[in-house]
Amino acid sequence: MDQTLQPQLASELLAKQELIRATKGFMPPDEGAALAAALKGCDVSMDLPAVEIGSYTGLSTIYLGTAAQLQGRLLLSVDHHHGSQENQAGWEYHDPSLIDPVSGKMDTLYLFRRAMELAGLDDTVIIVVANSQSFAATFCTEIGFLFIDGGHGHDQAYSDYDSWVPKLAESGVLAIHDVFADPSLGGQAPYHLYQRSLGEGFQEIGAQGSLRVMRKGSA
């Protein structure tokens, strides 16, 4: 791990605070900073990209992309940009301002693209507009870092895990968001994935709020 990146990362994130505050999303600042630090601390080959599953309008991607840019690592952000189940009409996290008046569907892509441009991350973040599992089926490269924050329903969350965790290189880092042991605080699928990863030999190396960070293998 290159410790000299830490002050650079802190400085870069501080410079983007206005954009971070203006970007819609569900990533508290302390968890976002911990997520960026987790990627910064991932010392698996920089030739292996990082992958983010679920980006909404780009809040978490600003944190991850900033760390990836300092590393010289590419970040693939995978999202169909029509929102997960909990973002749809009638659900708790629905935002009617994100409905496309023509299609009648949620569409966060234009806000995501704008956030990446304003953050200066166009050279680092590869925008993948696709279903996570469909894209994974065509993706044959190992990855160094994986952040799972897509749909939180059981089937969607488990499909993201099953599709992408096998592509994670040995000593690669897995981060899972919205991990709540108490069902009253949030859906249980991310918590179950966290437990599953530990059962499959991942080693927990960090936690902040609902964010859990694990390393593949014992290295």
Secondary structure, 3 states (H helix, E strand, C coil): CCCCHHHHHHHHHHHCHHHHHHCCCCCCHHHHHHHHHHHHCCCCCCCCCEEEECCCCCHHHHHHHHHHHHHCCCEEEECCCCCCHHHCCCCCCCCHHHECCCCCCECCHHHHHHHHHHHCCCCCEEEECCCHHHHHHHCCCCEEEEEECCCCCHHHHHHHHHHHHHHEEEEEEEEECCCCCCCCCCCCHHHHHHHHHHHCCCEEEEEECCEEEEECCCC
